[in-house]
Amino acid sequence: MGNTRTHIRTMRRKPNPLVRLILLVTGILLLPAAALVGLLPGPGGVFVAAAGIILILRNSRWARHRFVRIKARWPRVGAFIDRILVRGSPKRRRERAKRLGAN
């Protein structure tokens, strides 16, 4: 029996291209909306922008590629964005680095 996480990934259905396009357009529209919400008191604009970025990164291969290049060029900015987006992969990398550093 193989790794459960790998098995689950292979079982996922490929998303409908129309749904992906709608989610991508929604993410793009959320970015200017974040600027408008940012004018209101409170941190609402940050959350709207994060939601837009998440939708764009999940539904656009081009955006993911650009995001990886930005993270490679400016690691501190990439780490900050990963913390904002609460991504799992950077957490795993930090934990692995701690374990390797402790040994």
N, C-alpha and C positions, 0 to 999 in steps of 0.2 A: 504494500500500500504506500503510495507516494505522499508527497507533501500536500496537505489538505488545501492550503492557500493556492497552490498551483492548480490543483484540480478544480477549485471553484472558479478560478480565472478562465479556465478553458471551457467551462460550462456556460459562461455568460453569452447571452444573445447579442448579436451585433445590432447596435441601435439603428433605428430607422433614420435614413438621411434627412428626411423632412423634419423630424423631431430635433435632430442635431442642428440643423440650420435655424430652426425657430429658437432653440436655446442659445445659439451663438448670437443671433440678432438681439435677443433679449439682453444678453451680457453686454453687448456693444451699447445698447440704449441705456443700460444702467449707469454707465460711466458718466455721461453728461448729466443724468439725473442726480448722481452723487454730488456733482458741483452745485446743483440747485438745492439739494437737501443740506449741503454743507453751510449754506447761508442761514439756515435755521439754528437756533441755540441747541447745543448738545452734540454728541458725537455721531449722529445718524449718517452723515455723509461717508464716514469711514466704513461703516457696515455695508452701505449700498455699493460703494466702490469695490469692497472685498467680494461681495456677491457677484458683481459684474466680472471681475477678474477670474473668479473661480469658474463661472460659466464659460468664459472665453477659453481658458486653459484646458478645460475638459472637452471642449468641442472643436478645437482648432489645432490641427497638427502644426501649422505654420507658427502659431502663437507659442505652442510648447517648445518648438525648436528655438525660437527667439529668446524665450525665457531661460532656457538652458544656457544659451550663449551669454546672456546678460549675467547669469549667476557665475559662469566661469570667469568672465572678465572682471566682475566686481563681487567677490565672494561675500563681503560684509553686507552689501545691499541684498544679495540673494538670501543670506541667512535671515535678515530682517523680514523680508517678504515671506519666507517660509514660516517664520514665527507668527506673522499676522494671519496667514492662511491656515495655520494649524495643520501643517502637512505631516504625515507620518514618517516619510522617508528621512528627513533631516534628523528627527528624533532617534531613529534607528542608527543613523550614522554617528551621532554624538555618543549614544550608549556604547556602540562598538568601539569607538575611539577611546572611551574611558576604560573599557575592559582591556583593550590592548595596551593602554598606557599603564594600567595597574599591574600587568604581568611582567 
